[in-house]
Amino acid sequence: MRIARTAHELTGLPNVVLAGGVALNCVANGKLLREGPFEKMWIQPAAGDAGGALGAALFVWHQLLGHPRANDGRDSQSGSLLGPSYAPDEIRRFLDTQGATYEHYTDEDKLVDRIAELIETEHVVGHVAGRMEFGPRALGNRSILGDARSTKMQSVMNVKIKFRESFRPFAPAVLREHASEWFDLDPDDESPYMLLVAPVCKEKRIPSTSGARGLDKLKEPRSVVPAITHVDHSARVQTIDRERNPRFWKLLNRFWQRTGTPVLINTSFNVRGEPIVATPADAYRCFLATNMDALVLENYVLLKRDQKNAPEIDVEKYLADFQLD
């Protein structure tokens, strides 16, 4: 905060851009936005050392090669969806070689309605679509999704899917146009890269009446979206807009139409210690090795209960391949 105030005094500028590993401190970022001197803040989504690769490329392109830099008032990072993607035909060939049973959708509206239905009925869904995210956060394209309204979903997803401690909080993905109704954010604030912590709005909280202390507090719902609400009523928010990620926005919008809640659990598609899945094969293996209920690979939907010929995965061996985080 002191550094930010000093920078503001020296420059008189209304906006601030953050980078470096310290900019991944979501709690500090949220505090700086709410209580700091700047009107707007933007954080490079791969703010650690890996982001230097983008800086080097942009330096060469603009400063050494002389290409002009267009500024339309929005960031040009394309939602940080800069990684590989996989064609539906390629995915189908892979699934057929595995003997997988799947539903195939040619209409995206019907597809997102099916996914929203699964989440609404408390299915845990692995979601792989479009280009992979660049940076440390899963932003919807290599994500595990769940119903934030469920009182059991936080524990289920931690213990049976992620294989980690049951109390670890999950992050909410929320439609940007509804974010200020659910979290302590101004209507103009956005957090597209899941780099801000903000309190859940007071009107969405559930007052504690039990007098619980310590770890017992984890057993009580703290808001109407308990699976993403930490014990101090905070949440690491990701705002979803149609421009950066139209597919994920459409899914969230459909869930909101079905339930009246524009919020989903969004956690990275991996288990503890494992990198986020990149390929359809990675996702399929993780799907079989956990208690995930459904897997979406582009426009293919797989239900765990339908996988009769799926290869057996030795879960202990699978987990042993990765270091504990």
N, C-alpha and C positions, 0 to 999 in steps of 0.2 A: 504494500500500500504506500509506503514511504517513497519507494522508487517511482511508483506510478504518479504520485502527487508531484514529485520533483520534475519528472519528464513533462508533465502537463504545464507546470510553471515555466519551464525553460522554452517550451515550444508554442504553447497556447493553442495546440491542436485539439479538436474535439474527439478524435478517434485514435485507437491504439491497436497495433498488431503485435501478437506474442508468438515467439518461437523458442526452440530449445527445450530440453527435457523438462525444465521447470514449468513450462506451459501445459504439461499434461496433468498438473495438480488441479483437478476439477473443483475442489472445495475453494482453493484460493481464487480461481478464475471467477466462480460465482460471487464470491465476496467482493472482488474487484469491480465486477459489473454493477452490483447492487449499491455498493458504498463508495466506489472510487470516483474520480473526477471526470472520467471519460463518458461520452454519450453512447458510443458504440465500440465494440471490441470484436476482433477477428483473430482466430487462433489456427495456425497451420495444423491440419489434422495429423500429419506425421511429424510432430514437433520435436521429436528426439533426433538423434544423429542421422537416422535414415532419411530424414527430410533434406539433408544436404545434397542428396542426389538430384532432387528437383531444383534446388537453388543453383547447382552447377549447370544443369541443362538450360535453365532460364537465363543465367548469366551469359553463356555462350550464344544463345539464340538472339537475345536482345542487345547485349552490349558489344560482343565481339562481331557478330554477323549483321548487326544493325537493323534487325526487324523491329517495326514499331510495336509498342505495347498499347493495346486498346483497353480502355477503362469504361465499362458501362455501369459502374456502381455495384456490381455483384462479383463475387469471387469466381475465378475461371478454373477452379480445380475439378469441375465436373463431378461434384459430390464425393471426390476422392475415390471414385470408381475407375481406377486406372489399370487394374490387373487383367488377367486372362478371363475369357468367357468361353462357353462351349455350346456348339450348335445342337439343336434338338435331335437331329439325325444321329449325331455322334453319341449323344446320351442314350438314345434308343438302342443303338447297336451294343453299347456297353451293358445295358440292362438285360438285353436278350442273351448275351453271353453268360450272364450270372443266373439265368433262369428266374429273374424277378417277375413278380406280378404287379401290374401297375394300371392306373387310370390315365388316359391320354386326353388332353383338352386342346381343342383348336380355337376355342373362344376364350379370350383372356378374362372377360367378365364372369363367365361360368367358372373359370379356374379360381379366381380370387374369392368368389362366393363359396366355393368348396373349401378353400383354405380357411376362410373366416368361420365357416360352420364347424370345422374341426377344432379350431382354437376355442370357439364359444362353448363347445362341449368338453372342454378341459383336456383335449389332446395336446401333447407336446410335439411341435412341428419343426423339423429341420428344413431350412429354406435356402436353396441355392438357385440364384437367378442373375443373369447378366454378368457384368465384369466384377471381379473381386476387388475388395476394398484395399487401398494403400494406406498403411498406418496400423496402429495398435487396436483399433476399434472395429468390430463388426457393425455395419451400418444398414443391414437388411438383406444384403446379397449373399452373405455367408453366415447366417444367423440361426439361432434356435429361438423360436417364438412360442409364447404362452399367454394365457389369460391373466392379466394383472388383477382382475377382480377376485380371483380364487384365493381362499385363505390357506390352501394346502400347496399351491403351486411353487412357492419359494423353496420349501423343504423338498418337495418331489424332484424339482429340477436340479437342485444342488446335490442331493444324495444319490438319486437314481440315474441322472444324466451326466452331470459334470463330475461326479465322484469327489465332492469336496464338502467342506463343513456346511451344515444345514442353515446356519445363520447368515451366510454371505448374501448381501442384497443384490438384486438385479436392477438393470436400468430400464426406464420406460422410453419407448418410442411413442411420440404423440404427434397428431396432426398439427402443423405449425399454426393453422388458423384457430385452433382451440387451446393452444399451449398456455396462454395467460389465464384461461378459465380453470386450469387444473394445477398450475405451478406459479410460484411467485416470480413471474416474469412480466415485463412490459409487453404490450401487444406488438411492438416493433422488434423485440428481442428474438433472436433465433440461436439455436445450438445444433446445427446440422451434423456436427462431427462428435457429438456426445462428450463435450469437453467443459460442461458447466454443471455444477450442483446447485439446485434450487429447492426451497421448501415446497411441499405440497400445500396448496391453498387451504386456509383454515376451514372453509366451509366443506371441504372434502375429507377432513380428518374425523376420526372417531375418538371421542374423549375416553381416557382410561378411567375405569371405575373399580378396578380390581385391587389397586394398590400394589401391583406386582413389582418386584425388584430384580435387578441383575438379569440373568439369562431368561428368567420367567417372562420378562417383558416381550421377548421374541414371540411368545405364543399368542399374544393378543393382536387382533387387527388394529392397525394404527390409522387407516384411512379406508375409503371405499375402493381403493386399489392397493390392497395390503401387500401384494407380492413385490411391489417396487418401492415401498415406503420403508425407509430405515427407521430405527428406534427414535431418532431425533426429528422425524418427519421430513427428512431430506431425500432427494433422488437425483441421480446423474442423468440429466434429461437429454434426449435427442429429439429435435424437431424435424418433422418430415414434410417436405414440400413437393409439389408436383414437378417442378422444373428439374431438381437434382435427381430424384428417383421416382419416376412416374409409376412403376410397377408396385413398389412398396407403399406409395401414397394411396394408390387405388385399393390395395388390400386393407390398409388402416381405415380408409374411408368406408369401405364395405363393412368392416367390423363395427364401426361407429353407427352405421345405418341399422345394423342388426341389433345392437345392444345399447346404444346411447352412450357408449364409452369410447372415446377416440384414442385409447391408450393400449399398448401391448407391451408385454415383456420382450425385450430384445437382448439376448446374450450371444456371445460368440459361439460359432459352431465348432466346438472341440471339447475334449475332456481335460481335466487338470494336467498341466504340464505339456500338453500337445499343442503344436501350432494350429492356427485356424485352418480348417479344411480348404483346399484350393480346387481340387478336381472332383468330378462326379464320383470317381473311385474312392477318393478320400472320404467323401460324405457318406457313401454307401457303407463303407467299412465301419465308420463311427456310428451310423444308424443301427447296424446289426449288433454292435458291441455294447450298446446302452439300452435303456428302457424307453427310448424315444418311441412315440406312437406312430408318427408319420414322417415321410420324407418327400419334399418337393424338389425335383430337379427340372428347372425351367417349366415346361408344361406337362410334366409327368408327376403323378402323385402315387406314392407307395404307402400302404398301411402295413404295419408290422404284423398284424394278425393274418394277413393274406400271404405272407412270404413262406410258402411251403418248401421250396427247394433251395432256400438261401443257405450259403455255406455257414457252418458253425464258426464262431469267433471265440477264441480263448481269451476271455476278458482280462484275466490276470496277466497273461503274456502281453496283451495289447497295452495295458497300463504300464507294464514294466519297461516298455520301449521309450518312455518319456520320464524326464526328471520331474519331481514334485515342484510346484511353484511356491 
